[in-house]
Amino acid sequence: MPALALAVLWAMRGSWRKTPTARATALLLVALTLSWLGDGAGLFFPFLGDELPAMLLCFGLAHLVYIALFLRFLPHRPLPRWTIVYALWWIVMIAVLWPSLGALAVGVAVYGLVLGGTAVAASRGSRVTALGGAFFLASDTILAVRLFLPDQTPPLADTWIMLAYTIGQGLLAYGVIRLLRGGAR
């Protein structure tokens, strides 16, 4: 994430004088920083003992920042009808995970709404950001299966999680930069 943040800074150099662009770029950098903290929760928060709560908090905040970025600062296209698939995703994920969630059930359901919210909000930016949101959601979906249904975890889950996560974050950042610089939708 630090390398992606540096790429964003480089791509947006000279655009900092435009206040809305500067605010949107700052939000993108905050989302990437929170994601980096989530990635390294064990390193950044060793005093917690269990890195999972810090990881989920950082990623949850990153998703909320992405939602704010897409809903407040970026050009909006109408919400595509196909985004109903994210509501179906949430229903299926909660139904599949519910028996394994125990006391975390309500928290995971709310967290899932935030994850799906990022994908929906990203679909209002451009095709690139919509794809980035979908990849980011895919990484979190595989992660949820790994965390709560370890016996059903697909082979190479960690590789697929990081691949989808990296592609998703890269597409989100690239799409945001294109939108801020007036690129094609």
Backbone hydrogen bonds, N-H to C=O, Kabsch-Sander energy under -0.5 kcal/mol:
donor,donor_aa,acceptor,acceptor_aa,energy
5,A,1,M,-2.7
6,L,2,P,-2.3
7,A,3,A,-2.1
8,V,4,L,-2.2
9,L,5,A,-2.5
10,W,6,L,-2.5
11,A,7,A,-2.7
12,M,8,V,-2.1
13,R,10,W,-1.1
15,S,12,M,-2.3
18,K,15,S,-1.0
19,T,17,R,-0.8
22,A,18,K,-3.0
23,R,19,T,-2.6
24,A,20,P,-2.4
25,T,21,T,-2.6
26,A,22,A,-2.4
27,L,23,R,-2.3
28,L,24,A,-2.2
29,L,25,T,-2.4
30,V,26,A,-2.3
31,A,27,L,-2.6
32,L,28,L,-2.3
33,T,29,L,-2.3
34,L,30,V,-2.9
35,S,31,A,-2.1
36,W,32,L,-2.2
37,L,33,T,-2.4
38,G,34,L,-2.2
39,D,35,S,-2.7
40,G,36,W,-2.1
41,A,38,G,-1.2
43,L,40,G,-0.9
44,F,40,G,-3.1
45,F,41,A,-2.5
48,L,45,F,-1.6
49,G,46,P,-1.0
50,D,48,L,-1.5
51,E,49,G,-0.5
55,M,51,E,-2.6
56,L,52,L,-2.9
57,L,53,P,-2.4
58,C,54,A,-2.6
59,F,55,M,-2.5
60,G,56,L,-2.7
61,L,57,L,-2.6
62,A,58,C,-2.3
63,H,59,F,-2.5
64,L,60,G,-2.1
65,V,61,L,-2.3
66,Y,62,A,-2.4
67,I,63,H,-2.5
68,A,64,L,-2.4
69,L,65,V,-2.6
70,F,66,Y,-2.5
71,L,67,I,-2.4
72,R,68,A,-2.3
73,F,68,A,-0.6
73,F,69,L,-1.6
74,L,69,L,-1.1
77,R,124,R,-1.9
83,T,80,P,-1.5
84,I,81,R,-1.7
85,V,82,W,-2.1
86,Y,83,T,-1.9
87,A,83,T,-0.6
87,A,84,I,-0.6
88,L,84,I,-1.9
89,W,85,V,-2.6
90,W,86,Y,-2.1
91,I,87,A,-2.2
92,V,88,L,-2.6
93,M,89,W,-2.9
94,I,90,W,-2.6
95,A,91,I,-2.3
96,V,92,V,-2.6
97,L,93,M,-2.8
98,W,94,I,-2.6
100,S,97,L,-2.4
101,L,97,L,-0.7
101,L,98,W,-1.5
102,G,98,W,-0.7
104,L,101,L,-2.2
105,A,102,G,-1.7
108,V,104,L,-2.9
109,A,105,A,-2.2
110,V,106,V,-2.4
111,Y,107,G,-2.7
112,G,108,V,-2.6
113,L,109,A,-1.5
114,V,110,V,-1.7
115,L,111,Y,-2.4
116,G,112,G,-2.8
117,G,113,L,-2.2
118,T,114,V,-1.8
119,A,115,L,-1.6
120,V,116,G,-2.6
121,A,117,G,-2.9
122,A,118,T,-2.7
123,S,119,A,-1.2
123,S,120,V,-0.5
124,R,120,V,-0.5
124,R,121,A,-1.5
125,G,122,A,-1.4
126,S,122,A,-1.0
127,R,185,R,-1.7
130,A,126,S,-2.2
131,L,127,R,-2.2
132,G,128,V,-2.3
133,G,129,T,-2.8
134,A,130,A,-1.9
135,F,131,L,-2.4
136,F,132,G,-2.5
137,L,133,G,-2.2
138,A,134,A,-2.2
139,S,135,F,-2.2
140,D,136,F,-1.8
141,T,137,L,-2.2
142,I,138,A,-2.3
143,L,139,S,-2.1
144,A,140,D,-2.3
145,V,141,T,-1.9
146,R,142,I,-2.4
147,L,143,L,-2.6
148,F,144,A,-2.8
149,L,145,V,-2.3
152,Q,149,L,-2.2
153,T,150,P,-1.0
157,A,154,P,-1.1
160,W,156,L,-2.3
161,I,157,A,-2.9
162,M,158,D,-2.3
163,L,159,T,-2.5
164,A,160,W,-2.6
165,Y,161,I,-2.5
166,T,162,M,-2.6
167,I,163,L,-2.4
168,G,164,A,-2.6
169,Q,165,Y,-2.8
170,G,166,T,-2.4
171,L,167,I,-2.8
172,L,168,G,-2.5
173,A,169,Q,-2.7
174,Y,170,G,-2.8
175,G,171,L,-2.8
176,V,172,L,-2.6
177,I,173,A,-2.5
178,R,174,Y,-2.5
179,L,175,G,-2.3
180,L,176,V,-2.8
181,R,177,I,-2.1
182,G,179,L,-1.3
183,G,178,R,-4.5
